[in-house]
Amino acid sequence: MIFSAAALRPNDIALDDLERRLTWRELDDRVRRIARLLRDDLGLAPDDHAALLMGNRVEAVELVVGAMLAGVWLTPINHHLTAEEIAYIVEDSGAHVVFTDAEHEAIARAAIAPRVEPPEILVAGASL
């Protein structure tokens, strides 16, 4: 749907989280770039796992669709959980990377700190 909407209505608003707005063309571009980030820059292969810990924002949608395009499993994590609960989900999912936002970065780092080989943390706005 995103790709056909980008072709048919490229300048219409696709997403708006009251902080950022994206047109269908911009969403199409971002999703494809995120898929390349996952595959090429982070080295994730189809069926590898990543995790998502962030509030309701445009980047969350971009990451969900970009992961689907890359064939990467993306496990959403409820941002109301404790660090211990988040750590369990990250470990259980086998996530190689955790995507978060500035608001949840501290708890994401606390959750993965005890791991011997912690996944990389990428922060929306800073690293995306």
KOLPAKE-698248 format. One line per field, with one value per residue: residue number from 0; x, y, z of N, C-alpha, C, O, CB in turn. Coordinates in Angstrom, 2 decimals. Glycine has a CB too. Layout:
N
resi c(NUM;...)
n_X c(X;...)
n_Y c(Y;...)
n_Z c(Z;...)
ca_X c(X;...)
ca_Y c(Y;...)
ca_Z c(Z;...)
c_X c(X;...)
c_Y c(Y;...)
c_Z c(Z;...)
o_X c(X;...)
o_Y c(Y;...)
o_Z c(Z;...)
cb_X c(X;...)
cb_Y c(Y;...)
cb_Z c(Z;...)
END
This chain:
128
resi c(0;1;2;3;4;5;6;7;8;9;10;11;12;13;14;15;16;17;18;19;20;21;22;23;24;25;26;27;28;29;30;31;32;33;34;35;36;37;38;39;40;41;42;43;44;45;46;47;48;49;50;51;52;53;54;55;56;57;58;59;60;61;62;63;64;65;66;67;68;69;70;71;72;73;74;75;76;77;78;79;80;81;82;83;84;85;86;87;88;89;90;91;92;93;94;95;96;97;98;99;100;101;102;103;104;105;106;107;108;109;110;111;112;113;114;115;116;117;118;119;120;121;122;123;124;125;126;127)
n_X c(0.80;1.93;3.81;2.27;0.63;2.59;3.26;0.84;-0.18;1.95;2.53;0.68;-0.19;1.11;1.83;1.52;2.63;2.25;4.64;6.34;5.82;5.12;5.13;3.67;5.65;7.98;7.76;7.96;10.62;12.03;11.39;12.58;15.25;15.66;15.35;17.65;19.57;19.20;19.89;22.37;24.08;23.83;24.05;22.06;20.31;17.67;15.13;16.60;16.63;15.32;14.59;12.05;11.65;9.91;7.98;4.74;5.35;6.45;8.81;8.57;6.64;7.96;10.13;8.86;7.72;10.00;11.53;9.91;10.16;12.87;12.87;13.31;12.67;10.82;10.51;8.14;8.32;6.66;6.60;6.08;7.09;9.33;12.95;13.98;11.98;12.05;14.67;14.38;12.65;14.21;16.37;15.04;13.95;16.17;17.25;19.37;19.75;18.47;15.99;15.23;13.90;14.79;13.47;13.19;15.69;17.45;16.32;16.40;19.15;19.84;18.50;19.85;22.46;23.57;24.09;26.34;27.08;25.80;23.05;23.23;22.27;20.12;19.12;16.22;16.18;18.76;20.48;19.10)
n_Y c(-1.18;1.29;1.77;1.92;4.09;6.05;6.29;7.07;9.23;11.10;13.48;13.76;13.71;11.14;10.24;11.63;12.73;14.81;15.98;15.37;15.25;13.25;12.84;10.58;9.99;10.67;8.86;6.42;6.67;6.79;4.29;2.51;3.28;2.58;-0.18;-0.76;0.15;-1.74;-4.16;-3.65;-1.80;-2.62;-5.30;-7.25;-10.19;-11.72;-12.93;-12.43;-10.74;-7.74;-5.13;-2.90;-0.09;2.44;5.49;6.47;7.39;8.80;7.53;4.95;3.70;3.85;2.14;-0.34;-0.95;-0.77;-2.87;-5.05;-4.89;-5.49;-8.06;-8.64;-9.61;-7.72;-6.92;-5.44;-3.53;-2.86;0.34;0.83;-1.08;-2.58;-2.31;-4.86;-6.50;-5.61;-6.37;-9.17;-9.59;-8.61;-10.38;-12.87;-12.57;-12.48;-10.21;-8.24;-5.59;-2.70;-0.43;2.79;5.77;9.11;9.53;6.98;5.92;5.67;3.63;1.56;1.20;0.51;-1.89;-3.62;-3.55;-5.55;-7.72;-10.00;-9.86;-7.27;-6.02;-3.59;-0.18;2.04;5.34;7.10;9.95;10.66;8.59;7.63)
n_Z c(0.00;0.77;-1.22;-3.55;-2.88;-2.70;-5.34;-6.51;-4.98;-4.17;-2.74;-0.74;2.76;4.70;7.26;10.52;13.50;15.15;15.69;13.63;10.14;7.33;3.84;1.41;-0.46;0.98;3.10;1.71;0.78;3.26;4.40;2.61;2.95;5.62;5.46;3.97;5.82;7.88;6.54;5.10;6.56;9.27;8.98;9.17;8.38;6.40;8.53;10.84;14.04;15.52;17.90;19.13;21.00;21.81;21.93;20.56;17.48;14.34;13.48;14.53;12.94;10.48;11.03;11.52;9.01;7.38;8.44;7.75;4.96;4.72;5.58;8.21;11.52;13.77;17.03;18.95;21.94;24.88;26.17;28.81;30.44;32.90;33.33;33.71;32.61;29.98;29.33;29.41;27.19;25.06;25.19;24.87;22.33;20.76;19.66;17.66;17.54;19.15;18.69;19.73;21.34;22.41;24.81;25.91;25.96;28.19;29.82;28.01;27.66;30.30;30.48;28.73;29.57;31.41;29.75;28.16;25.45;24.37;22.39;19.75;20.28;18.76;18.42;17.72;15.71;16.53;15.56;13.42)
ca_X c(0.00;2.78;4.47;1.28;0.23;3.69;3.18;-0.43;-0.40;3.25;2.63;-0.31;0.36;0.99;1.95;1.65;2.59;2.20;6.01;6.85;4.87;5.75;4.29;3.83;6.96;8.99;7.65;8.53;12.06;12.53;11.24;13.63;16.54;15.73;15.61;19.09;20.30;19.13;20.62;23.73;24.88;23.81;24.36;21.00;19.83;16.27;14.83;17.27;15.70;15.58;13.53;11.60;11.19;9.71;6.61;4.02;6.00;6.63;9.92;8.13;6.00;9.03;10.91;8.05;7.60;11.35;11.91;9.18;10.77;14.17;12.69;13.81;11.64;10.90;9.71;7.79;8.38;5.83;7.48;5.70;7.70;10.54;14.19;14.11;11.05;12.59;15.83;13.90;12.12;15.34;17.11;14.20;13.74;17.44;17.46;20.75;19.73;17.26;15.67;14.53;13.89;15.50;12.68;13.33;17.07;18.07;15.84;16.90;20.56;19.85;18.00;20.80;23.80;24.14;24.36;27.73;27.16;24.55;22.74;23.45;21.10;20.03;18.15;15.51;16.58;20.21;21.15;18.25)
ca_Y c(0.00;2.48;2.00;2.38;5.44;6.94;6.50;7.72;10.48;11.29;14.67;13.71;13.34;9.72;10.12;12.87;12.43;16.14;16.49;15.18;14.88;12.67;12.54;9.20;9.90;10.67;7.58;5.41;6.84;6.43;2.84;1.85;3.56;1.78;-1.57;-0.82;0.26;-3.04;-5.18;-3.33;-1.17;-3.41;-6.68;-8.20;-11.01;-12.11;-13.74;-11.92;-10.03;-6.42;-4.77;-1.51;0.44;3.88;5.96;6.57;8.40;8.46;6.58;3.59;3.17;3.66;0.95;-1.54;-1.23;-1.02;-4.23;-5.99;-4.85;-6.15;-9.45;-8.73;-9.65;-6.58;-7.17;-4.22;-3.66;-1.87;1.28;0.93;-2.19;-2.31;-2.68;-6.32;-7.07;-5.27;-7.23;-10.50;-9.60;-8.47;-11.66;-13.93;-12.37;-12.60;-8.95;-7.79;-4.14;-2.15;0.93;3.51;7.22;9.76;9.37;5.62;5.46;5.28;2.32;0.57;0.94;-0.21;-3.25;-4.49;-3.42;-6.77;-8.77;-10.19;-9.28;-6.52;-5.53;-2.16;0.67;3.17;6.28;7.88;11.34;10.76;7.65;7.20)
ca_Z c(0.00;0.83;-2.49;-4.52;-2.47;-3.06;-6.79;-6.88;-4.23;-3.51;-1.89;0.34;4.07;5.03;8.71;11.28;14.94;15.75;15.74;12.26;9.09;6.15;2.68;0.97;-1.11;2.03;3.81;0.82;0.81;4.59;4.59;1.81;3.59;6.84;5.03;3.63;7.09;8.55;5.79;4.69;7.61;10.50;8.62;9.50;7.27;6.59;9.72;12.03;14.92;16.10;18.84;19.04;22.28;21.68;21.99;19.29;16.65;12.94;13.32;14.85;11.72;9.49;11.39;11.33;7.57;6.88;8.85;6.90;3.64;4.81;6.01;9.58;12.56;14.68;18.22;19.68;23.39;25.56;26.86;30.22;31.16;33.68;32.67;33.76;31.63;28.66;29.14;29.08;25.83;24.13;25.21;24.32;20.89;20.04;18.94;17.43;17.68;19.78;18.26;20.79;21.19;23.51;26.03;26.44;25.79;29.47;30.26;27.04;28.01;31.58;30.25;28.03;30.16;31.99;28.76;27.76;24.11;24.22;21.05;19.52;20.49;17.86;18.94;16.70;15.70;16.64;14.68;12.31)
c_X c(0.86;3.35;3.48;0.79;1.32;3.68;1.95;-0.61;0.87;3.31;1.57;0.36;0.07;0.96;2.10;1.53;2.59;3.59;6.64;5.71;5.64;4.71;4.50;5.19;8.06;8.96;8.26;10.06;12.64;12.48;12.33;15.01;16.72;15.98;17.08;19.96;20.34;20.00;22.10;24.59;24.95;24.06;23.30;20.52;18.34;16.15;15.69;16.27;16.24;14.43;13.25;11.02;11.09;8.24;5.97;4.58;6.21;7.71;9.50;7.47;7.04;9.81;10.13;8.01;8.97;11.85;11.19;9.81;12.12;14.06;13.18;12.63;11.86;9.95;9.41;7.79;7.57;6.72;7.10;6.35;8.93;11.77;14.36;13.20;11.53;13.78;15.41;13.42;13.25;16.11;16.31;14.02;15.02;17.77;18.95;20.87;18.42;17.11;14.85;14.48;14.56;14.78;12.90;14.75;17.68;17.61;16.28;18.35;20.67;19.43;19.04;22.21;24.37;24.52;25.83;27.96;25.87;24.31;23.05;22.16;21.18;18.87;17.54;15.89;18.09;20.90;20.32;18.02)
c_Y c(1.27;2.79;2.46;3.78;6.44;7.25;7.32;9.09;10.87;12.45;14.75;13.29;11.87;9.53;11.49;12.52;13.71;16.74;16.45;14.80;14.32;12.53;11.08;9.01;9.82;9.36;6.45;5.47;6.38;4.92;2.09;2.08;2.74;0.31;-1.73;-0.72;-1.09;-4.08;-4.84;-2.78;-2.00;-4.90;-7.70;-8.91;-11.29;-13.13;-13.42;-11.08;-8.68;-6.14;-3.28;-1.09;1.96;4.21;5.97;7.73;7.88;7.40;5.15;2.95;2.91;2.38;-0.34;-1.91;-1.51;-2.42;-5.27;-6.05;-5.58;-7.63;-9.70;-8.73;-8.47;-6.81;-5.85;-4.49;-2.53;-0.95;1.51;-0.18;-1.74;-2.72;-4.20;-7.00;-6.81;-6.17;-8.64;-10.58;-9.49;-9.77;-12.76;-13.81;-12.58;-11.35;-8.59;-6.29;-3.74;-0.71;1.59;4.98;7.82;9.55;8.01;5.08;4.97;3.90;1.23;0.21;0.16;-1.67;-4.15;-4.46;-4.72;-7.85;-8.81;-9.57;-8.50;-6.10;-4.05;-1.41;1.83;4.04;7.09;9.34;11.51;9.85;7.19;8.35)
c_Z c(0.00;-0.54;-3.56;-4.16;-2.83;-4.55;-7.18;-6.23;-3.47;-2.53;-0.81;1.64;4.36;6.55;9.33;12.76;15.78;15.98;14.35;11.35;7.92;5.05;2.32;0.32;-0.05;2.82;3.00;0.86;2.15;4.82;3.83;2.42;4.87;6.51;4.67;4.88;7.79;7.85;5.62;5.84;8.88;10.24;8.99;8.25;7.47;7.72;10.94;12.81;15.38;17.06;18.74;20.38;22.15;21.76;20.61;18.48;15.25;12.76;13.63;13.62;10.65;9.76;11.19;9.85;6.96;7.24;8.01;5.51;3.62;5.19;7.43;10.55;13.50;15.83;18.91;21.18;24.01;26.39;28.32;31.07;31.96;32.87;32.64;32.74;30.20;28.34;28.74;27.63;24.80;24.05;24.52;22.81;20.09;19.24;18.85;17.61;18.34;19.30;19.36;20.45;22.42;24.84;26.69;26.35;27.10;29.92;29.29;27.37;29.32;31.38;29.62;28.63;30.72;30.98;28.38;26.39;23.86;22.78;20.95;19.81;19.53;18.31;17.80;16.83;15.76;15.64;13.52;11.37)
o_X c(0.54;3.37;3.82;0.57;1.02;4.06;2.02;-1.15;0.84;4.09;1.56;1.38;-1.08;0.16;2.73;0.49;2.88;3.71;7.37;4.77;6.70;3.57;5.39;5.83;8.98;10.01;8.99;10.72;13.64;13.41;12.93;15.85;17.82;16.75;17.70;20.96;21.40;20.77;22.98;25.71;26.00;24.26;23.60;20.36;17.81;16.95;15.53;15.20;17.44;13.42;14.11;10.02;12.07;7.38;6.57;4.31;6.16;7.54;10.04;7.73;7.01;10.12;10.69;8.25;9.10;12.50;11.78;9.97;12.46;15.04;13.43;11.70;12.97;8.74;10.32;7.33;7.78;7.50;7.75;6.16;9.48;11.66;14.84;13.60;11.42;13.91;16.00;13.75;13.24;16.45;16.84;13.94;14.97;18.48;19.67;21.97;17.38;18.01;13.89;14.95;14.87;15.43;12.80;14.99;18.35;18.42;16.53;18.71;21.50;19.96;19.11;23.06;25.56;25.20;26.49;28.93;24.96;25.26;23.13;21.07;22.19;17.77;18.26;15.92;18.64;21.82;20.80;17.32)
o_Y c(2.22;3.95;3.30;4.59;7.57;8.34;8.16;10.01;10.97;12.40;15.70;12.59;11.42;8.74;12.38;12.06;13.68;17.88;17.36;14.11;14.84;12.15;10.41;7.97;9.01;8.81;5.62;4.44;5.66;4.34;1.15;1.18;2.26;-0.36;-2.74;-1.42;-1.52;-4.79;-5.64;-3.24;-2.09;-5.67;-8.89;-8.30;-11.10;-14.06;-14.06;-10.74;-8.51;-6.83;-2.50;-1.65;2.67;3.34;5.55;8.89;6.68;6.47;4.22;1.79;1.88;1.62;-1.33;-3.07;-2.39;-3.07;-6.27;-7.13;-6.22;-8.36;-10.85;-7.94;-8.26;-6.89;-5.20;-5.53;-1.36;-1.42;2.30;-0.21;-0.66;-3.41;-4.75;-7.96;-7.67;-6.67;-9.24;-11.53;-10.19;-10.23;-13.49;-14.81;-12.82;-11.42;-8.63;-5.77;-4.38;0.11;1.00;5.40;7.09;9.42;7.90;3.91;3.94;3.09;0.10;-0.97;-0.74;-2.57;-5.34;-5.25;-4.98;-8.80;-7.77;-8.84;-9.01;-5.87;-3.35;-1.95;2.54;3.55;7.69;9.89;12.39;10.28;6.42;8.19)
o_Z c(-0.71;-0.97;-4.39;-5.06;-3.23;-4.97;-8.07;-6.86;-2.25;-1.58;-0.03;1.62;4.27;7.06;8.76;13.22;16.98;16.42;13.95;11.74;7.55;5.29;2.85;0.51;-0.17;3.17;3.53;0.97;2.18;5.37;4.35;2.42;5.16;7.19;5.02;4.99;8.25;8.51;5.96;6.05;9.51;11.18;9.12;7.19;8.56;7.85;11.98;12.30;15.59;17.03;18.32;20.84;22.35;21.67;19.63;18.77;15.01;11.97;13.03;13.31;9.98;8.84;10.72;9.48;6.12;6.43;7.59;4.95;2.63;5.12;7.81;10.40;13.98;15.65;19.42;21.63;23.68;27.22;29.01;32.28;31.72;31.86;31.65;32.08;29.33;27.23;27.85;26.92;23.79;22.95;23.69;22.10;18.88;18.24;19.84;17.81;18.12;19.48;19.86;19.39;23.37;25.88;27.91;26.64;27.11;30.35;29.71;27.35;29.45;32.04;29.95;28.23;30.53;31.33;28.28;26.19;23.20;22.02;21.97;19.61;19.47;18.56;17.00;17.93;15.11;14.95;12.68;10.36)
cb_X c(-0.92;3.91;5.19;0.08;-0.07;5.04;3.17;-1.58;-1.58;4.28;2.54;-1.48;-0.22;2.14;3.14;0.55;3.80;1.45;6.86;7.96;4.01;6.38;4.63;2.71;7.19;8.77;6.18;8.03;12.43;11.71;9.84;13.60;16.67;14.44;14.71;19.46;19.64;17.68;19.99;23.70;24.31;22.48;25.63;19.82;20.64;15.69;14.99;18.55;15.37;15.71;13.93;10.55;12.16;10.31;6.56;2.49;7.32;6.98;11.07;7.13;4.92;9.99;11.36;6.61;6.92;12.31;11.60;7.69;10.96;15.04;13.42;14.78;11.67;10.57;10.44;6.41;9.86;4.77;7.49;4.18;8.10;10.50;15.39;13.78;9.63;13.01;16.67;12.76;11.11;16.28;17.42;12.85;13.21;17.41;16.70;21.21;19.91;17.34;14.90;15.23;12.43;15.66;11.22;12.39;17.92;17.74;14.30;16.81;21.34;18.91;16.77;20.88;23.76;23.18;23.51;28.11;27.37;24.57;21.26;23.93;21.02;19.84;18.80;13.96;15.95;20.65;21.57;16.91)
cb_Y c(-0.01;2.29;0.75;1.41;5.49;6.32;5.16;6.84;10.32;11.48;15.90;12.74;14.25;8.91;9.22;13.93;11.55;16.08;15.68;14.09;16.11;11.31;13.49;8.80;11.11;11.85;7.27;5.62;8.31;7.14;2.36;2.37;5.05;1.91;-1.96;0.30;1.33;-3.53;-5.38;-2.33;0.20;-3.24;-7.07;-7.48;-12.36;-12.70;-15.18;-11.10;-10.88;-5.28;-5.16;-1.34;0.04;4.40;7.35;6.76;8.83;9.71;6.98;3.61;4.16;4.87;1.05;-1.32;-0.06;0.01;-4.46;-5.58;-3.40;-5.44;-10.37;-7.56;-11.00;-5.25;-8.13;-3.69;-3.64;-2.56;2.60;0.86;-3.30;-3.07;-2.03;-6.83;-6.48;-3.78;-7.28;-10.90;-8.45;-7.32;-12.07;-13.93;-10.97;-13.80;-7.82;-8.19;-3.42;-2.22;0.94;3.29;7.79;11.25;9.56;4.69;6.59;6.32;2.32;1.12;2.27;0.47;-3.21;-4.11;-2.39;-7.34;-8.57;-11.70;-10.38;-5.29;-5.80;-1.90;1.17;2.70;7.22;7.70;12.05;10.42;6.47;6.65)
cb_Z c(1.18;1.85;-2.95;-4.58;-0.96;-2.66;-7.52;-6.50;-3.25;-4.54;-2.74;-0.02;5.20;4.41;9.08;10.85;15.33;17.06;16.74;12.22;8.64;6.47;1.46;-0.01;-2.05;2.98;4.14;-0.63;0.56;5.67;4.13;0.36;3.91;7.66;3.82;2.64;8.00;8.60;4.43;3.56;7.94;11.20;9.24;10.19;7.16;5.27;9.38;11.66;16.13;14.99;20.30;17.91;23.45;20.36;22.60;19.54;17.26;12.13;14.21;16.04;11.20;9.49;12.84;11.86;6.84;7.44;10.35;6.79;3.19;5.83;5.07;9.90;13.34;13.94;19.18;19.23;23.91;26.45;26.14;30.36;30.19;35.05;33.37;35.18;31.83;28.60;30.41;30.03;25.63;24.58;26.66;25.01;20.63;19.12;19.61;16.02;16.30;21.36;16.90;22.15;21.00;23.24;25.72;25.71;25.23;30.56;30.38;25.59;28.12;32.59;29.38;26.59;31.25;32.96;27.51;27.75;23.02;25.10;20.69;18.07;21.97;16.38;19.98;16.83;16.85;18.05;15.46;12.81)
END
